[in-house]
Amino acid sequence: MRRICVYCASNLGVRDAYAEAARDLAADLVEGGYELVYGGSSTGVMGVLADAVLQRGGTVHGVIPELLLDKEISHQGLSELHVVKTMHERKALMESLSDGFVALPGGFGTLEELIEILTWGQLHIHAKPVGVLNVAGFFDGLIAYLDHAVAEGLLPKASRDMLHCATEPATLLDKFKCYRPPTTDKWM
């Protein structure tokens, strides 16, 4: 694994823990020799994460669609900033640049990107690890939802197990190192 894509908010949120988790993840990414792929913003948790990786001498690849260039205030200090036409192109390029995916706390965009990348894995579009950094229990509701979907027979357990969860970045990255994609279609 060389590059990790991180989905996160362009806002800071109400808890200092979200920015602190971004800084901790940045430290572990750089220490582990990983490059960061993210949404290209200089604001919110996204900006904190990118700045923290850059401050530690790491490499950051931003991917931002034209329509968000001004709204999210694209980060001008990145190692590389890709400007694409659409959100669909953004997500496809982020996937192709990345070897694994992490979600930090965020809103609609973060949730949508996380669920889509899990779906792409389920459909064998990629065979890369996906995880959430469950800061202050932020993802507890999503985890409960997925477990409920399994209990209701709507989501195979093997598909549910594609989502790795941890409260510490180093633990999540260790899970990624041990990741082996499912080898059968029983998880669809």
N, C-alpha and C positions, 0 to 999 in steps of 0.2 A: 504494500500500500504506500502510495506516495502523496496523494492529495485527498483531503477530507472536505466535503461540502457541508457547510453549516447553515441551516435555516433558522432565522431569528427575527426579532422585531426591529422595526425602524423607529420605535418609541422606547423609552427607558423603563416604563412601567412604574409601579408604586413601591416596589421593593428594591433596595440596594443589592439584594442577593442576585438579581438577574444580571446586573453589570459585573458583579464579582465573579459569578459563574463564567461569564464570557472571558474575563481576564484569566481565570484559572484554566479554562479550556485552551486559551491562546498559549499559555505557558507550557502546557502538556503537548500541544501540537508542535511547537517549535522544538521543545526538548526531544520529542520523538522523531524529529526530522520530517514532519508532514508540512505540506503547503496547504494554505487555506483557499477554498473556493467559496464565495458567498455572493450576496445580491448587489454589491457595489455601492451601498449607501455609506455616507459619513455620519448618519444620525442614529440615535437610539442604541440599542444593544448591538446592532450591526456595526456601527461606528466604533463602539468600545472594543469589540472583538478585533476588527481590522487594525485599529491603532495599536492594540496590545501585541498582536502578532508582529507588526512592523517594528515596534519599539524593541522587540527581542531579536530583531534581525531576520525574521521569517519572511516568507514569500506569500503574497496575497493576490489572488486572481478574483476580480470583481466582474459580475455579469449583470448589466442593467439594460432594461428596454428604454427606447427613446422617450416613451411617454412618462417615465419616472425620472428622467435625467434631472429635471429641475425640482420636482416634488420631493424626491428623497435626497436631494443634494448629493450628487455622485461624488465619491471619494476621489480626490485628485492626487493622492500620494501613494497609490497602489503600485505593486510590481507590474500589474497588467490590468487594464480595464477594457472589457469587451462591451461594446454598445450594440444591442440587437434591436430588431424591429418590434417584436411582440413578446408577450409573457410566455407563450408557448416555445418560442425560440430560446428564451432565457432558460427555462427549465430543461430543455433538451441539451443545451450547451453545458449547463451546470452538471448534468448527469454524465455527459461524455468526458468532461474534464476530471471527474471525481472517481475515487476508488471506494468511498464509503460516505455515509450521510448521517449527520447529527442534527437534531432539532433542539434548540433552546426555547424557552418560553417566548410565545409570540401570539399573534392574532390570526385573522382569516388566512393571510398569505402563508404563514408558517404551517398552519394546520393543513391547508390545501396541498402545499408542496410535500409535506410528510406523507400524507395519505396517497398522493399520486405516486411517489417514489416507492412506497410499499406495494402499491398495485402493480407498478412496472416490474417489481421483483417477483410478485406472484405470477405474473404472465410471462416470466422468463425473458423480459426485455433487458434485464441486467441480473447479475448474480453477485451483488455487492451488499455489505452489511449496512443496516439502518438502525439507528437508535435515538432515544430521547435522553436528555440530561434532565432528570426530574427534580428541578430546583424548587425547594420549599413545597413539594407536593403538587407542583403546577400541573403535571400530566396525570395525576391520580384518576381524574374523571375519564380521561381517554382510555387509560389502562383498564378501568372498570367496564367501560363500554365494550372494549374488545373482548374481555373475558366473558361478558354477558352474551355477545354475539356468538362466541364459541359454545356456551351453555345452551343457547337457543338453536344450535345446529345451522347457523347462518354463515359461520366462518370456521374453516377447518383449523384445528389446533396448530398444525404445522405452519399455517399462514400466520396465525397469531404469534407464533414463536419467532417469526422473522424480525419482530420489533424487539430490540435489546433495550433494556432500561437500566439506568444507574443514577446515583446521586452525585457521584464524583467523576470528573472527566477521565482520570487515569483508569478507573475501573471500566468505563465504557470503551475506551481505546484498547484495553486488554481484551475485552470481549471481541472486538473487531479483529484482532490479530488471530484469534482462535476460530473465526467464522468459517463455516463450511456450508455452501448453499445446498438446499435440498436437491436430491438427485432424482426424485420421482414427481409425477403430477398429482399425487394424492393430497397435496397441500393447496390445490386450487378449488 
